[in-house]
Amino acid sequence: MDLFGDPAVWLPWTFAALMGVSILIYVVLDGFDLGVGLLMPLAEEKEKDRLVASIGPFWDANETWLVLAIGLLLVAFPPAHGAILTALYLPVFIMLVGLILRGVSFELRAKAPLSQKRMWNAAFFAGSLMASMSQGFMLGMYIMGLTWTLAHVAFALLTAVFLTVGYSFIGAAWLIWKAEGALQKRAIGWAKGGIWGLVLGIGAISLATPFVSTRIFDKWFSFPSFVYLSPLPIISALLVAFLWWQLARLPLKNDRWSWTPFAAAMALFTLAFFGMAYSFYPYVVPEKITIYEAAAAPESLFIILLGTIFVLPAILGYTVLSYYIFRGKATELRYD
C-alpha cells in the first residue's frame, strides 16, 4: 500500500491520526478535570473551591479536543460517524447531559448563595460521574465491536467503572501537582486508592482486546510482532511501579517532584492508547469498516485538511497558552 503517494490512502490515514491525537489529548486533559469533579465528595467543604480553582482556567480548552475529534469523525469518515453514534446513542446522550450539567454547575456554583452551593457541588460531581461512566461504557462497547449482547454490556460496565476510577486517579495526580499543604496530602491518599482503577482498567482492556478477533490476536502474538510490542507492557509495568514508589514518598521538601505522578499517569494513558490504535488499525468501526472505506472523497478531505492546518494550531496554541499563564499552585477562588 502506497501510504504517501495516493491521496486516497494518505489523506484517510492523516485524518485518522489527527482524530486519534485529538481523542488522546482529550482523554488526558479532560480526564483530569473530570477526575477532580469525581473527587468533590471526598474533599472538605472548605477545599472544594480550591478543587474547582485548579481546573477553572483549563476545562473549556480541554473539552475543545472532544469537539475537534467528533468533528473530524463526521467530516472525514461520515459512514463511521453514523455507525458509531447509532450504536452508542444512549451513552452519548448521557455523556452530553453530564457535560452540560458540569458546565452549568461550574458557573452557577460561583454565583449561588451559600445555601445553594452544596447543591451545585453535588451537580458538578453528578455531571462528572455521568460523563466519565458513559465514556468508559462507550470504550468497552467499541472494543467489543459495537454489538449489544449481555456479555459485551457487562464488559462495557466494567470498563466504565475502571475508567471512572482511572479519571479520579489522574485528577488526584493533578491535585498533587497543583495543590499544597493539607489538600495535597489528601490528594496523595486519593491517588493511592485510585491507582487500582487505572491499573485494572488498562489490564482488562489489554487482555480483552486481542481476543476480540483473530486478526488482532495475530497482530499481537505473531512473531516478530510480539518482540516489537513487548516494550509496551514492560514500560507500563515500570511506570506503575514508579507511581507506587513515588506516591509512598511524597510530599517532598520544597514540593520537589510533585508533577511526576501526573506525568506518569499521562504516559500510561498514552501507551494504552497506542496499543489500542495498533490493535484496531486500519478499522474505524471494529472489524466492519476501515478508514479507507469510510473516508470522504479525497477532494473533500484535502479541502478539510487546509482548514485543519489553521484550526489545529489555534486550538493547540490556546491550550498551551492557558497552561502557561495559569501555571503554579491553585489558590482560593475570589468572588467580587
SVG drawing of the C-alpha trace seen along z (x, -y; Angstrom):
<svg xmlns="http://www.w3.org/2000/svg" viewBox="-30 -43 43 59">
<polyline fill="none" stroke="black" stroke-width="0.4" points="0.0,0.0 1.4,-3.4 0.9,-5.3 2.3,-8.7 1.7,-8.6 -2.0,-8.0 -4.3,-10.7 -7.0,-8.1 -4.5,-6.4 -2.6,-9.1 -5.5,-11.5 -7.6,-9.0 -4.5,-7.9 -3.7,-11.6 -7.3,-12.3 -7.3,-9.1 -4.1,-10.2 -5.4,-13.7 -8.6,-12.2 -6.6,-9.8 -4.3,-12.5 -7.4,-14.7 -9.0,-11.8 -5.8,-11.1 -5.3,-14.8 -9.0,-15.0 -8.8,-11.8 -5.7,-13.0 -6.6,-16.7 -10.4,-16.4 -9.7,-13.2 -8.0,-15.1 -10.7,-17.7 -13.4,-15.1 -11.4,-13.3 -11.3,-16.4 -15.1,-16.6 -15.3,-13.0 -13.2,-13.8 -15.6,-16.6 -17.5,-14.4 -14.2,-13.4 -13.0,-16.9 -13.8,-19.0 -16.2,-21.9 -13.5,-24.5 -11.3,-22.7 -13.9,-22.4 -13.3,-25.9 -9.6,-25.1 -10.5,-21.9 -12.6,-24.0 -9.9,-26.7 -7.3,-24.0 -9.3,-23.3 -11.1,-26.6 -8.7,-28.1 -8.4,-24.8 -11.6,-22.9 -13.1,-24.8 -9.9,-24.3 -9.8,-20.6 -13.3,-19.9 -12.4,-21.6 -10.4,-18.5 -13.6,-16.4 -15.4,-18.7 -12.5,-18.5 -12.4,-14.7 -16.1,-14.3 -16.0,-16.9 -13.1,-15.1 -15.1,-11.9 -18.1,-13.5 -16.5,-15.3 -13.7,-12.8 -15.5,-9.4 -19.3,-10.0 -20.3,-6.3 -18.3,-5.5 -19.8,-8.5 -23.3,-7.3 -22.5,-3.7 -20.7,-4.6 -23.2,-7.2 -26.2,-5.0 -24.7,-2.1 -23.8,-4.3 -26.7,-6.8 -27.8,-6.3 -24.3,-6.6 -23.5,-9.6 -26.7,-11.3 -25.9,-10.6 -22.3,-12.0 -23.7,-15.2 -26.2,-15.7 -23.3,-15.1 -21.1,-17.7 -23.9,-20.2 -24.6,-19.7 -20.9,-20.1 -20.8,-23.4 -23.9,-24.8 -23.0,-23.8 -19.4,-25.1 -20.7,-28.6 -23.6,-28.7 -21.8,-27.4 -19.7,-30.6 -22.7,-32.8 -25.2,-30.9 -25.8,-31.9 -24.0,-29.8 -27.3,-27.9 -27.4,-26.6 -23.7,-25.9 -23.8,-22.4 -26.5,-21.6 -24.3,-22.8 -21.3,-21.0 -23.4,-17.8 -24.5,-18.6 -20.9,-19.1 -20.0,-15.7 -23.0,-14.1 -22.1,-15.6 -18.6,-14.4 -19.8,-10.9 -22.2,-10.7 -19.6,-11.9 -16.8,-9.5 -19.1,-6.5 -20.6,-7.0 -17.1,-7.4 -15.9,-4.2 -19.1,-2.4 -18.5,-3.6 -14.9,-2.5 -15.9,1.0 -18.6,1.3 -16.2,0.1 -13.7,2.7 -16.4,5.4 -17.4,4.3 -20.4,2.1 -22.7,5.1 -25.2,5.1 -25.0,8.5 -25.2,9.3 -21.5,10.2 -20.5,7.1 -22.6,4.8 -21.1,6.4 -17.6,5.8 -18.6,2.2 -20.0,1.6 -16.7,2.9 -14.6,0.5 -17.0,-2.3 -16.1,-1.7 -12.4,-1.3 -12.2,-4.4 -14.1,-6.5 -11.7,-5.4 -8.8,-6.0 -10.0,-9.5 -10.2,-10.1 -6.6,-8.9 -5.3,-11.3 -7.4,-14.0 -5.7,-13.3 -2.3,-13.3 -3.2,-16.7 -4.1,-18.0 -0.8,-16.7 0.9,-19.0 -1.4,-22.0 -2.3,-21.9 -0.2,-22.3 -0.5,-21.7 -3.3,-19.5 -5.1,-19.3 -2.0,-18.0 -1.6,-15.3 -5.2,-14.3 -4.7,-14.1 -1.8,-11.7 -4.1,-9.5 -6.8,-9.6 -4.2,-8.7 -3.1,-5.7 -6.6,-4.5 -7.4,-5.3 -4.4,-3.7 -6.0,-0.3 -8.7,-1.5 -6.1,-2.7 -4.1,0.5 -7.1,2.8 -8.7,0.8 -5.6,0.9 -5.1,4.6 -8.7,5.5 -8.6,3.7 -5.2,5.1 -6.4,8.7 -9.7,8.4 -8.6,6.6 -6.5,9.4 -9.5,11.9 -12.0,9.6 -10.8,11.1 -8.2,13.5 -6.8,10.6 -6.0,8.6 -4.6,11.7 -2.3,12.4 -1.1,8.7 -0.1,9.0 1.2,12.5 2.7,13.5 6.5,13.4 8.2,10.9 5.4,8.5 5.4,9.9 9.0,8.9 8.5,5.4 5.5,4.7 7.0,6.2 8.3,2.7 4.7,1.5 3.7,3.8 7.3,3.6 7.3,-0.2 3.7,-0.3 4.7,2.0 7.7,-0.2 5.5,-3.3 3.1,-1.6 6.0,-0.6 7.3,-4.2 3.9,-5.5 3.7,-3.3 7.2,-4.3 6.7,-8.0 3.3,-8.2 4.8,-6.5 7.5,-9.2 5.5,-12.3 5.3,-15.2 9.0,-16.0 10.7,-19.1 10.2,-22.3 7.5,-20.4 10.0,-18.6 8.8,-16.0 5.1,-16.8 4.5,-16.8 5.8,-13.2 2.6,-11.3 0.6,-13.3 3.3,-12.8 3.5,-9.1 -0.3,-8.8 -0.3,-10.6 2.4,-8.3 0.3,-5.2 -2.8,-6.6 -0.7,-7.3 0.8,-3.8 -2.6,-2.2 -4.0,-4.4 -1.2,-3.4 -1.8,0.2 -5.5,-0.2 -4.7,-2.1 -2.3,0.6 -4.8,3.3 -7.7,1.8 -5.9,0.2 -7.0,-0.1 -10.6,0.2 -12.5,-2.8 -15.6,-0.6 -14.0,2.5 -13.9,5.4 -16.5,3.7 -15.4,0.5 -11.8,-0.6 -10.7,-4.2 -10.2,-3.9 -13.7,-2.6 -15.3,-5.2 -13.3,-8.2 -14.9,-11.0 -13.7,-11.8 -10.0,-12.8 -11.0,-16.2 -13.2,-16.9 -10.6,-15.7 -7.9,-17.9 -10.1,-21.0 -10.9,-20.0 -7.2,-19.4 -6.5,-23.0 -8.9,-24.2 -7.5,-21.9 -4.0,-23.3 -5.3,-26.7 -7.7,-25.4 -5.5,-22.8 -2.5,-25.2 -5.0,-27.7 -6.6,-25.1 -3.1,-23.8 -1.8,-27.4 -4.7,-28.4 -4.3,-25.2 -0.6,-25.7 -1.1,-29.4 -3.7,-28.7 -1.5,-26.2 1.5,-28.6 -0.4,-31.6 -2.0,-29.7 1.0,-27.6 1.8,-27.3 -0.4,-26.3 -4.1,-26.7 -5.3,-29.4 -8.6,-30.2 -11.4,-31.5 -12.2,-35.1 -15.6,-36.5 -16.4,-40.2"/>
</svg>
